[in-house]
Amino acid sequence: MRLFHCYLVYLMVVPLNLSAITAFFNNGEQWEIEDPLNNDPLSAKAIRPMQRALINYKDGTIAKISKQDQYEVIIIHKFNEVLGLLWPEPPSLAEAKNYIHQGDLVRGLNVLDAALKAIEPWPKIPGSWWLKASLLKLAALERLQDASRLERWISDLSKHDDGSRVLLSTNLKIARLTLLNCQGEPQSVLKNAQVLLPKLANPEDAVRVNFCQAQAQLLLKNYPEALSQFLHISAFHGARFESYPQVLLGIATALRGLENPTVTDGKIHAASVLYLKRVINECPLSSEAATAQSILNQDTTPPKPSPAPPT
């Protein structure tokens, strides 16, 4: 416990070295380590004399060369001896966030997967970026709507969920709602969402559950309910909401579900076209933009009212 307190004090008073990681070990030592996200951690390079320590992922060790008297000796620590890390935010995480925000989910996930390989030995160590990177990947997979990949990642993260981290537990519960929608079980989504919503302290989490409910209503072809919830999210949260492209596409889809040419004279259809164009213009790199463009390509003119029956 004393070592942990020393580590916290260090975080408050020592200037951050932006070019390296500082590792704190359970014997009181602290080392500077080459950032594995700026250098290839799996390369065959030997330990460089008198430089920072290197991570060996294969052996699960961190090693450096130190001078003792007239000799150079290799000092090795195991991963499980790390008490804490002082790790500047890896540039690859910012890069992945940018891709995901733009809707380029595949590229963002590729960057994240590479980063997580370097981070995964320290899922619970203070100063590790594991949780942030893992939840960013979870959010991207939810948006991607790939049931198999999402299910595997939920399973992987669940192994680390012992209930001590509310953020992880909550995100997993919401991700399971998304997975149920992907698996075609909207009724289960609506049922589970009603149980989950009263337990959420963060309003942003509640909005994500509302989005899952809207998606479920859309799958059930309950178009008025789906439209109402999608419009509410769009009006009060807009582009701040992480699944904004899906919200716009959901509004367009729900409007088309409500379209009745003999009653609305194409007005609802025209509104849906406007929302499809918003997806393309506001979220051009997203997969939803490609979907919206495909719909417009297939439907270039609004439906005409059916002719009146002969009298």
RAMOJO-V44260 format. One record per residue. N is the residue number from 1. NEAR is the number of other C-alpha atoms within 10 Angstrom. Layout:
# RAMOJO-V44260
n: (N N)
near: (NEAR NEAR)
This chain:
# RAMOJO-V44260
n: (1 2 3 4 5 6 7 8 9 10 11 12 13 14 15 16 17 18 19 20 21 22 23 24 25 26 27 28 29 30 31 32 33 34 35 36 37 38 39 40 41 42 43 44 45 46 47 48 49 50 51 52 53 54 55 56 57 58 59 60 61 62 63 64 65 66 67 68 69 70 71 72 73 74 75 76 77 78 79 80 81 82 83 84 85 86 87 88 89 90 91 92 93 94 95 96 97 98 99 100 101 102 103 104 105 106 107 108 109 110 111 112 113 114 115 116 117 118 119 120 121 122 123 124 125 126 127 128 129 130 131 132 133 134 135 136 137 138 139 140 141 142 143 144 145 146 147 148 149 150 151 152 153 154 155 156 157 158 159 160 161 162 163 164 165 166 167 168 169 170 171 172 173 174 175 176 177 178 179 180 181 182 183 184 185 186 187 188 189 190 191 192 193 194 195 196 197 198 199 200 201 202 203 204 205 206 207 208 209 210 211 212 213 214 215 216 217 218 219 220 221 222 223 224 225 226 227 228 229 230 231 232 233 234 235 236 237 238 239 240 241 242 243 244 245 246 247 248 249 250 251 252 253 254 255 256 257 258 259 260 261 262 263 264 265 266 267 268 269 270 271 272 273 274 275 276 277 278 279 280 281 282 283 284 285 286 287 288 289 290 291 292 293 294 295 296 297 298 299 300 301 302 303 304 305 306 307 308 309 310 311)
near: (7 7 16 16 10 12 21 13 11 13 14 9 8 8 8 14 12 12 14 19 21 22 21 22 21 15 10 13 11 16 17 19 20 19 22 20 17 12 10 13 18 13 8 8 9 7 15 11 14 11 13 19 26 24 25 17 15 8 9 12 15 20 18 22 19 15 11 8 7 6 8 13 13 12 11 14 15 14 17 13 14 20 22 22 22 21 20 17 12 16 12 17 21 14 15 26 22 14 20 23 21 16 25 20 24 17 13 24 21 12 19 22 15 13 22 19 14 19 18 15 15 19 16 15 15 17 19 20 23 21 21 13 21 22 16 19 25 22 20 27 24 22 22 20 15 14 18 13 15 24 20 11 17 19 12 12 17 14 8 15 14 10 11 9 12 11 15 19 17 17 16 21 16 22 23 18 27 28 25 20 23 20 14 14 16 24 16 13 24 22 12 18 19 13 10 16 18 9 10 13 10 11 10 12 16 18 18 21 25 21 25 26 27 30 27 26 23 22 18 14 15 16 21 16 15 26 23 13 23 27 17 16 22 17 10 11 14 16 17 11 18 17 20 24 27 21 27 30 23 26 25 26 24 27 22 18 18 16 19 17 16 13 11 12 16 19 16 21 22 18 15 23 23 13 20 26 20 18 27 21 11 15 22 17 18 23 20 24 24 15 15 22 16 12 14 14 10 8 11 9 12 14 16 11 13 11 7 7 5 4 3)
